[in-house]
Amino acid sequence: MNFGYYRPILQGFLFLFGMVHMTAGIALTVLPSSNVAVNQTMTLRCELEPNPTLPIVVYFEKRNSISSSPEILCSLEPQSGVCKNSADDCRIRYNASCPSDTLYIIQVKVLQTWNGQSISCRTVYTKSELVVISVKVPVTSVILTSTPSPVITEQQINLTCTTSYSSPPANITWIKSSVDISSQASYRTEENQGLHRTISSLLITVKKEDNRKQVYCIASNTPNVTVTSNVQELDVLYIPEVRTTTQSPYKVREGQTATLSCAVTDANPNTGITWRWSKTDSPNTALDTRASYTIPNIQRERSGKYSCTASNTAGSSVAVTIDIDVQYKPDVKSSTSSPYKIIEGQTATLSCTVTDANPNTGITWRWIKTGFPNTILHTRATYTIPNIQRGRSGSYSCTANNTIGTSEAATVYVDVLYTPSIEERNVLVVNETERVTFTREIFSNPLSDVLWLDGRHLLESETSKTSETSVTTSFIIQNARCTDTKNFTIVASNELQRNVTSQVELIVNCKPMPDINNITLGVSDDTGFTFSTTVIAYPKPSYVVLFENSTNNNGIWDSMTVNTINNFTVHLNKTTVNQADYGIYLLNITNSFGVSTIHVYVVPQRKPNSPRIEKATCNINNAKIEWTSSFNGGVSQTFFALAILDQQKVTRSESVKDRGKNKIHYTELQNLQPSTKYVFYVVAKNKHGNSSSDKIECTTLQETNDQTAVVAGGVGGTLALVILIIIIVFLVHRRYTCICSIGFEKRNRDNPDKANQEASHYTTMAEQEQSERNMYDELSNSGNVNQYEAVLMKEREENTRVYEKLQHTNDKRDEDYQNVRTS
């Protein structure tokens, strides 16, 4: 028979029934199926594709699991339609056959242990899919075990039914007097070598009516085939039935005597009854062994359920329970944390709750503040204080009341938090050189951090705790000066608000200190003069203007402007001047702490004093001229420089504006000849005439070629840079300070021009007047009652410098004045 012709048809048929397990090149067929009964014979067909690759050896294998090593059941090698060189054991045990090069067959008897194991076949080159074997084993027995009889009513018994090992697992049904009670049972299975046994437990509470009833179980894993267990007959003893003669719940006040009683209504046997009282939460503790149980001075902890039981030879009765309700006054706690922190102005809410009370209904509340027990603040569990203020800080108590009594008080401390407030005090007035101590108390909750400031400058201060809500801060000035008249700033900060400020005002009594002691005014008969000077003093000074004979002021108009509380400007004005008005005027400024005198030298306008030529620096075609200005003659002056060669003017500089007396000025003269000696002059000019300086000589440089100039310039520039760096480093390390001094000379009465020339200071009146007017306007436009404060803070550094200069110059005032008077 040509098997190859029918092979596709057979494979298709087997595939439709799910019995062929193929992979590429090889297929395993299990007949009749992989689901078999124990000890049933099963045929395994391993079929290869035509013309398989040599050598051909087919192995039938069995595995306990997919990952385990295979066990070879049989190996077959074909030879002309029979199996070649196959072991006799393989052919005999498994009835092996090799009908062709592509078909190999063995027959195996399926053992119970094969359940769940896998079968496959393979060659050297390919392998079939795994086929899992399922072995059916019928259940043969079920055994019922139970707790020993008899059973007391209302007790539980545990019954167990256990089946024999089978496959698939057997189902168990429980029967009690023909009633299916399987829903009350639990089930589990145990496995052994692929087989399962079912174990079912039944936990039931027996009643009196269960006595003599039969309980058994039925097992089955094959349709219409069952096995039945042995039968358990229930033997139920009747225990006493008990009732209480005490009403439940039994209400009793804490501290009184409670009495509980029980009686037997039924029992079997009804003789030899013994009693036992216990509390439900402590059932193992016997409280009494009589039908009545008495509790003297009962406390709330004794509340609860109490049980009485009666026992006979059959056992103990079901407990009868009495609920003792011990009633007591409320226990209260604050549900608001203490301390209760609240920001001033907010709404404070204090709450109390009853943690325990019996009865817990009809509760009434009472809030008081500690120290005021007779003042009831509120009668509810929650007490609200709107817009709370710092004075409401303190301890508050709540109590609750029921029909039994009043609770102990629950207390919460209210801590009202508020922003810093700084103590205000009157202005402090001290004398110069005195030691000054500022002290302020700062109130806040929580306490504040404090700073003292002079403008933006942080001052050294001390702060100490005064109370839980205040600190005292202090700042000391060891030696008060006139320039210490100002507002110091206290800055207080806490968690609620930062940078709360307060001004601390200090006024220092001091004699007048003018910003200048000597001034020369050059005037003409038709112009007159205007003069202003600033004075620091406190209290406000008075002044008088005297001519040099100390008798009159020759009709000078005068006024004083208040700039700040200790800063004043004195204005002098005379519209016309005649010959008798020239001379020395004394401006005496006085207060209760001293006097200062300003000397004003009024001289006729004239041509300027000669400038002092300092240096001439000649280059190839130009020269740089440097000179110092002198008195301008009382009217503005300009300068120009001249270069003279052979007594002939060669060139003239541009006009140079005056920068002020004793100031260095520069200019350059162009178009000079190389290698030529020139004479240079500087000329000062005003509307009254010219004045020339002394001459100075200088020779221009010789012309050089470009390369020489470049080299020389490079070398010179490098040396200049090195020198500049050295100077800067030196100055940084030395921290040089420029020290300026003003000298005073005797006045020559016979030579007013020289006296004017040698005066220590001169100024343009219009510029000074404008400066003072600006300060006056700033003060006048301010709307503040203490309008001086803003300007004072703004100008404090300048005033300090003026003060230091005055301290330096005023010491010589008397001497300078005498020099003028006796010159």
Order of alpha helices (4+ residues) and beta strands (2+ residues): alpha-beta-beta-beta-beta-beta-beta-beta-beta-alpha-beta-beta-beta-beta-beta-beta-beta-beta-beta-beta-beta-beta-beta-beta-beta-beta-beta-beta-beta-beta-beta-beta-beta-beta-beta-beta-beta-beta-beta-beta-beta-beta-beta-beta-beta-beta-beta-beta-beta-beta-beta-beta-beta-beta-beta-beta-beta-beta-beta-beta-beta-beta-beta-beta-alpha-alpha-alpha-alpha-alpha-alpha
